[in-house]
Amino acid sequence: MRKDSLLRNVPFVLGVSFLLLLLISSYLYSLYGAQVQPDKMLYDKNGNVVALAPFAPSLEFPLGSDLDGNSFVFKLIEGAKYTIGLAIAVAFFRIIFSFLFGYFLFRLPSSLRNVFSGLANTLHYAPVTIFTYLLIAPVVLNFSWSYDVSTKIIFPMLVLTGISIPVLALYIQNELEAISKKEYIDSAKILGGSGFYLFRKHLAPFLYPKLWLLFVQQVGQVLIIFAHLGLLNVFIGGTDVRVMDVDMKTGETTTQSFSMTNEWAGLIAQNFPYAQSFPWMVLAPVTAFALSILAINSIVYGIENRKTFKKRAVKTSMPAKAVILEQEHFKLNGSSHSSNQG
Amino acid sequence: MSKSFVRRSAAQFLLTSLGILLIGSLPYLFFNMKSQLEILEMIDQKNLSNTLFLYDTIVFNVNAYVHQLIHTIEYLFNGNMLEYYARGRNLPLFPTLWDAYSLSMSYLVASLIVSVGAGIILTIMTMVLPKQTRAYIKGLFFIVESLPDIFVILLAQLGVIWIYKQTDLLLFNVTSGFNDQAIFLPIFILSLLPSVYIYKYLLLSFEEEENQLYVELAKGKGINRYRILMDHMFRNAMVSLFNHFKGVFLFALANLLMLELIFEMNGVMKFIYKYGAVNTEMVTLSLYMIFLPAFVLFTSIEWFIERWTARQVGAR
């Protein structure tokens, strides 16, 4: 195996195997998982009731249980495929469309491009979650009566994809700009290459590794937005609002949203009213989000510091050069970080 | 002040203002907002109970969008006649929005100051340490930084409750009521993650500075290590931090949203969340209220940096 192979990269392997394990067990669980009827009461050896659902975290219920007595571990595993799957899908489309749009921006005259970047600057003055929410909420919450289920699922996905395209496209356009300033591009131009050919043969190949990294980062970003939207009471993959209770005096209705898929954001939204009395009911899905995002970030770290790990291996055999190598590592690290702001 | 700087800032200002206007009214482009709002009002006023017959699709309504843009501009220059729709009634926007806004902004500004301070102190403390120890600390902060804000803020809330249960010491009313707005704990929690963010960024730029030639030269001249750190590297690292201050600000805003929701504070983010979807004009106004001071801040920082570097270059 090559020394800089990603398979020898500990953070990368840890992150990927965590996510793969989660996804595989999620599919296996919904295929073969035993449908155990949950018990709302917990008995001791003599058959006395010791606890009522929701149960606090214990050995039997590592992350606690929900109101019906279902263990959160299984709920989260079942929901993983929807949450992570959707995040990967959204991130994928984000990259595809940003790539196309970034190329379009690249070909645009710089004055128009500056106008666009000035407009896109708006997204720096409020969290992305708010913009996403304001565009999704009419469909799934405020006017939920008039849109059908497929609209309620597809439209949020489109918004989640579209909202990040301006910023990502500008980033890709910047990268293209930087590559096109290299000397070999001039040579290619002199040799007669132009326009799309130049892009396809000389610019794009340099962009692909960066796009991969961007893709993984975007999966993490989408997961964070999912978690936020859960707290904002939006269920990705359809919100079902039901009227639970009507106050006779004021006529105000108490509504509650439901998610049938155990999708994580939905679990946060559904359980947030119980956060004060049964903290684990919200903490469990949030922890699932946190762990997945940690896994994503360690994959990103692994990819970004690929060369470093190779050099560390060299370092052990040749301690005399250690200082210089380490300096290079910090420089690398710094430049990759400063280019990722935005 | 140089002319090009003013022109650049003015263009940026106009474009971003236009962008806020365009984004704020976007719902009118995709939904039949007018008829939907009428139906919502009927439902809220109990004139309509059966909504099963209603059906709508996503539209692309350029006419209504342009109309709403003009309406929003009128709304913004309408002075104190502003209203917002909530549960079947139109309520006066001020002073409700103003109260929410000043609450949020005071938390935001205070926590930004705290996190810049904490970030700087932590970085300097780390920079004094040997490189190997630094690597461990960086690893630890990598994990902390990876945690989503919602997780950290939720844990902080549970921590407050736990401390209260253990010691009867209430650090902060976990859910704010009227009149007893807590000060220290929200600022503390709001500055946690931005501090880590600033710390990470500053550490990187400090380490980048460490390898610069001028540091070598200063070392060679026998200047004290701390003096190099505090005098020379510090200044340059701060410049690159403030060049990225926009990112810090945005990050803090996202944290503010989570804080207001989890601690049930009536800040501007919560206000937008509750009423924003049916009051797009109000959203546009709130966005301007966040944008204007932030823009002034960023522009003045940019101007100071520009002037400072110009003077440095001139002195050389």
Boltz contact constraints between the chains, C-beta under 6 A:
constraints:
  - contact:
      token1: [A, 118]
      token2: [B, 12]
      max_distance: 6.0
  - contact:
      token1: [A, 118]
      token2: [B, 15]
      max_distance: 6.0
  - contact:
      token1: [A, 119]
      token2: [B, 15]
      max_distance: 6.0
  - contact:
      token1: [A, 119]
      token2: [B, 19]
      max_distance: 6.0
  - contact:
      token1: [A, 121]
      token2: [B, 16]
      max_distance: 6.0
  - contact:
      token1: [A, 122]
      token2: [B, 16]
      max_distance: 6.0
  - contact:
      token1: [A, 122]
      token2: [B, 19]
      max_distance: 6.0
  - contact:
      token1: [A, 122]
      token2: [B, 20]
      max_distance: 6.0
  - contact:
      token1: [A, 122]
      token2: [B, 23]
      max_distance: 6.0
  - contact:
      token1: [A, 124]
      token2: [B, 246]
      max_distance: 6.0
  - contact:
      token1: [A, 124]
      token2: [B, 250]
      max_distance: 6.0
  - contact:
      token1: [A, 125]
      token2: [B, 290]
      max_distance: 6.0
  - contact:
      token1: [A, 125]
      token2: [B, 291]
      max_distance: 6.0
  - contact:
      token1: [A, 126]
      token2: [B, 287]
      max_distance: 6.0
  - contact:
      token1: [A, 127]
      token2: [B, 253]
      max_distance: 6.0
  - contact:
      token1: [A, 127]
      token2: [B, 254]
      max_distance: 6.0
  - contact:
      token1: [A, 127]
      token2: [B, 257]
      max_distance: 6.0
  - contact:
      token1: [A, 134]
      token2: [B, 276]
      max_distance: 6.0
  - contact:
      token1: [A, 134]
      token2: [B, 277]
      max_distance: 6.0
  - contact:
      token1: [A, 137]
      token2: [B, 277]
      max_distance: 6.0
  - contact:
      token1: [A, 138]
      token2: [B, 27]
      max_distance: 6.0
  - contact:
      token1: [A, 138]
      token2: [B, 31]
      max_distance: 6.0
  - contact:
      token1: [A, 138]
      token2: [B, 277]
      max_distance: 6.0
  - contact:
      token1: [A, 142]
      token2: [B, 277]
      max_distance: 6.0
  - contact:
      token1: [A, 142]
      token2: [B, 278]
      max_distance: 6.0
  - contact:
      token1: [A, 143]
      token2: [B, 36]
      max_distance: 6.0
  - contact:
      token1: [A, 145]
      token2: [B, 51]
      max_distance: 6.0
  - contact:
      token1: [A, 145]
      token2: [B, 54]
      max_distance: 6.0
  - contact:
      token1: [A, 146]
      token2: [B, 54]
      max_distance: 6.0
  - contact:
      token1: [A, 146]
      token2: [B, 55]
      max_distance: 6.0
  - contact:
      token1: [A, 146]
      token2: [B, 56]
      max_distance: 6.0
  - contact:
      token1: [A, 155]
      token2: [B, 58]
      max_distance: 6.0
  - contact:
      token1: [A, 224]
      token2: [B, 148]
      max_distance: 6.0
  - contact:
      token1: [A, 227]
      token2: [B, 148]
      max_distance: 6.0
  - contact:
      token1: [A, 227]
      token2: [B, 150]
      max_distance: 6.0
  - contact:
      token1: [A, 231]
      token2: [B, 261]
      max_distance: 6.0
  - contact:
      token1: [A, 251]
      token2: [B, 46]
      max_distance: 6.0
  - contact:
      token1: [A, 279]
      token2: [B, 158]
      max_distance: 6.0
  - contact:
      token1: [A, 286]
      token2: [B, 150]
      max_distance: 6.0
  - contact:
      token1: [A, 286]
      token2: [B, 151]
      max_distance: 6.0
  - contact:
      token1: [A, 286]
      token2: [B, 154]
      max_distance: 6.0
  - contact:
      token1: [A, 289]
      token2: [B, 148]
      max_distance: 6.0
  - contact:
      token1: [A, 290]
      token2: [B, 147]
      max_distance: 6.0
  - contact:
      token1: [A, 290]
      token2: [B, 148]
      max_distance: 6.0
  - contact:
      token1: [A, 290]
      token2: [B, 151]
      max_distance: 6.0
  - contact:
      token1: [A, 293]
      token2: [B, 148]
      max_distance: 6.0
  - contact:
      token1: [A, 294]
      token2: [B, 146]
      max_distance: 6.0
  - contact:
      token1: [A, 297]
      token2: [B, 146]
      max_distance: 6.0
  - contact:
      token1: [A, 327]
      token2: [B, 211]
      max_distance: 6.0
  - contact:
      token1: [A, 330]
      token2: [B, 207]
      max_distance: 6.0
  - contact:
      token1: [A, 334]
      token2: [B, 204]
      max_distance: 6.0
  - contact:
      token1: [A, 334]
      token2: [B, 208]
      max_distance: 6.0
  - contact:
      token1: [A, 337]
      token2: [B, 204]
      max_distance: 6.0
  - contact:
      token1: [A, 341]
      token2: [B, 244]
      max_distance: 6.0
  - contact:
      token1: [A, 341]
      token2: [B, 247]
      max_distance: 6.0
